[in-house]
Amino acid sequence: MKRKEKKWFLTSRLYEEYLNKECIITFIRSLNLSEPQIAAQMNVSYPYLYRVLRGQIDTGDAFISGLMKLGMRPEEIFLSK
C-alpha cells in the first residue's frame, strides 16, 4: 500500500526568515518515519510537531534541539545570511 504524501506548510515568520525549510523537510522525509515517531525521537509532542510543520505555530528551542537529536547540524537548520 502506497503511503499518502504529506503536505507540510511552513509559513511562520521564523521559518521564512531564519530556517532552511527545504533542508528540514528533506531531512525529515529521508527518515522514513511517521510524524508521531519523529516527534518521539525529537522528544516533543506530536501535536507540537504537527503544528510547527504546518506553520500554525512558531518553532522554539525544543524543535531546534529535536532536529539536532535527529542528526541535523546547525548549519543545515539555519540559513546563512
Backbone bond lengths (Angstrom), bond angles and torsions (degrees), N, CA, C in turn:
res aa  C-N    CA-C-N  psi(-1)  N-CA   C-N-CA  omega(-1)  CA-C   N-CA-C  phi
1 M - - - 1.437 - - 1.534 109.16 -
2 K 1.309 116.39 128.67 1.454 121.32 -178.17 1.524 110.69 -79.62
3 R 1.338 115.12 133.30 1.462 119.44 178.10 1.517 110.29 -73.76
4 K 1.315 114.45 140.43 1.457 119.83 177.17 1.531 109.04 -72.01
5 E 1.322 116.45 133.41 1.461 121.99 178.87 1.519 109.83 -66.01
6 K 1.323 116.04 127.47 1.460 120.19 178.09 1.520 108.99 -84.50
7 K 1.311 116.00 141.33 1.456 120.98 176.45 1.512 107.69 -108.69
8 W 1.317 115.46 123.43 1.452 120.64 179.38 1.510 108.38 -111.39
9 F 1.282 116.06 131.12 1.455 121.56 -178.38 1.524 108.19 -113.22
10 L 1.296 115.16 102.29 1.451 120.48 -178.26 1.525 108.07 -99.13
11 T 1.306 116.37 93.41 1.453 119.46 -173.54 1.513 114.20 -120.05
12 S 1.329 117.69 -1.00 1.454 118.38 -178.28 1.524 109.76 -64.46
13 R 1.303 115.92 154.48 1.457 121.74 -178.68 1.521 111.26 -57.76
14 L 1.330 117.18 -40.16 1.455 120.24 -179.67 1.524 111.02 -62.02
15 Y 1.326 117.48 -43.71 1.463 120.47 177.43 1.516 110.46 -61.25
16 E 1.319 116.09 -46.57 1.453 120.28 -175.99 1.526 111.84 -62.59
17 E 1.315 117.20 -35.30 1.454 119.92 -172.22 1.526 114.73 -95.32
18 Y 1.326 118.07 -35.82 1.462 119.10 -168.59 1.516 116.29 -123.07
19 L 1.313 118.40 -29.21 1.460 119.76 -174.21 1.522 111.96 -96.49
20 N 1.311 115.11 145.20 1.460 121.86 177.75 1.526 108.12 -84.52
21 K 1.336 115.46 80.67 1.460 119.99 -171.69 1.522 113.13 -61.69
22 E 1.322 118.12 -36.37 1.463 119.66 179.55 1.527 110.96 -63.48
23 C 1.306 116.10 -42.90 1.462 120.63 179.41 1.526 110.84 -65.98
24 I 1.334 116.93 -40.84 1.460 121.23 179.66 1.527 110.90 -63.01
25 I 1.333 116.74 -47.52 1.465 120.65 -179.80 1.524 110.58 -63.54
26 T 1.322 117.06 -44.04 1.467 120.66 178.86 1.519 110.57 -60.22
27 F 1.314 116.08 -43.89 1.464 120.47 179.74 1.527 110.82 -63.18
28 I 1.322 117.60 -47.20 1.464 121.13 -178.83 1.530 110.71 -62.14
29 R 1.315 117.24 -42.37 1.470 120.52 178.43 1.523 111.56 -64.13
30 S 1.332 116.15 -34.55 1.470 119.88 -177.27 1.529 111.85 -67.77
31 L 1.317 117.65 -17.62 1.459 120.94 -179.76 1.527 112.58 -73.03
32 N 1.334 116.88 -20.61 1.464 122.15 -179.16 1.527 112.37 53.07
33 L 1.324 115.17 42.12 1.463 121.95 176.73 1.521 108.60 -121.10
34 S 1.304 115.84 159.94 1.462 119.86 175.55 1.530 108.74 -74.93
35 E 1.312 116.29 160.91 1.459 119.60 177.79 1.535 112.03 -59.21
36 P 1.354 119.59 -42.07 1.469 118.43 176.54 1.531 112.64 -60.62
37 Q 1.323 117.48 -37.94 1.461 120.43 178.28 1.530 111.12 -66.70
38 I 1.323 115.90 -40.66 1.461 120.40 178.30 1.524 109.96 -63.94
39 A 1.332 116.70 -44.90 1.465 120.99 179.20 1.527 110.57 -58.48
40 A 1.322 117.05 -42.74 1.467 120.66 179.88 1.525 110.82 -62.52
41 Q 1.329 116.99 -42.19 1.463 120.19 179.72 1.527 112.08 -69.81
42 M 1.347 116.50 -28.13 1.464 121.11 177.90 1.528 111.14 -82.36
43 N 1.322 116.57 -10.49 1.458 122.67 -176.50 1.531 111.98 63.37
44 V 1.336 115.27 39.62 1.472 122.46 173.30 1.521 107.22 -126.82
45 S 1.308 116.76 162.74 1.458 118.93 178.93 1.524 109.60 -75.82
46 Y 1.322 114.94 152.47 1.453 119.23 177.73 1.529 111.95 -62.23
47 P 1.351 120.09 -43.25 1.472 118.60 178.09 1.535 112.75 -59.24
48 Y 1.324 116.55 -36.80 1.469 120.11 177.78 1.522 110.51 -63.63
49 L 1.330 117.06 -49.59 1.464 120.99 179.47 1.520 110.22 -60.01
50 Y 1.317 117.65 -44.72 1.463 122.80 179.92 1.531 110.59 -56.41
51 R 1.315 116.17 -48.09 1.468 120.39 -177.31 1.524 112.27 -69.06
52 V 1.318 117.04 -37.83 1.466 119.86 178.42 1.521 110.11 -65.39
53 L 1.321 117.99 -47.30 1.465 121.31 -177.85 1.518 112.72 -62.47
54 R 1.304 116.94 -25.50 1.463 120.84 -179.08 1.530 113.00 -100.35
55 G 1.329 116.02 7.34 1.449 120.59 176.04 1.511 114.84 72.55
56 Q 1.322 117.47 16.91 1.459 120.78 -179.59 1.521 112.06 -78.28
57 I 1.337 116.27 -27.31 1.457 121.32 176.25 1.523 107.88 -138.92
58 D 1.321 115.70 157.87 1.460 120.12 176.52 1.524 109.92 -77.92
59 T 1.311 113.86 159.85 1.457 119.33 178.05 1.516 110.19 -78.45
60 G 1.290 114.06 169.37 1.455 120.88 175.71 1.505 109.49 -142.80
61 D 1.301 115.12 -170.51 1.463 120.62 -179.65 1.528 111.83 -58.70
62 A 1.331 116.62 -36.54 1.469 120.17 -178.01 1.527 111.10 -62.35
63 F 1.325 117.19 -40.19 1.463 120.53 -179.81 1.527 110.28 -67.31
64 I 1.325 116.64 -46.79 1.464 120.56 -178.76 1.528 110.82 -63.39
65 S 1.330 117.11 -46.22 1.467 118.72 179.49 1.525 110.86 -66.90
66 G 1.332 117.10 -31.88 1.458 120.82 176.21 1.515 112.04 -63.90
67 L 1.333 116.50 -41.85 1.467 119.76 176.34 1.522 110.57 -61.40
68 M 1.320 115.77 -39.19 1.461 119.10 179.30 1.529 111.02 -68.56
69 K 1.331 117.94 -33.91 1.470 120.67 175.37 1.515 111.03 -63.44
70 L 1.332 116.29 -31.75 1.460 120.82 179.23 1.528 112.04 -76.71
71 G 1.341 116.52 -13.26 1.459 119.68 177.25 1.516 115.55 116.35
72 M 1.323 118.30 2.29 1.464 119.53 177.30 1.523 109.67 -78.26
73 R 1.312 115.24 143.61 1.460 121.17 176.26 1.528 109.19 -94.25
74 P 1.322 118.17 151.85 1.471 120.51 -179.37 1.525 113.24 -53.58
75 E 1.328 117.65 -37.94 1.464 119.72 179.94 1.526 112.77 -67.98
76 E 1.333 117.36 -17.94 1.472 120.66 174.68 1.533 110.30 -86.05
77 I 1.309 116.85 -31.05 1.457 121.85 -175.64 1.530 111.54 -77.47
78 F 1.323 116.42 -42.18 1.458 121.31 -174.11 1.520 111.82 -102.74
79 L 1.322 115.11 145.12 1.454 121.04 174.29 1.513 109.20 -76.18
80 S 1.304 115.85 143.77 1.475 118.98 175.28 1.520 107.59 -92.80
81 K 1.324 114.95 131.76 1.475 118.88 -178.62 1.497 109.77 -117.03
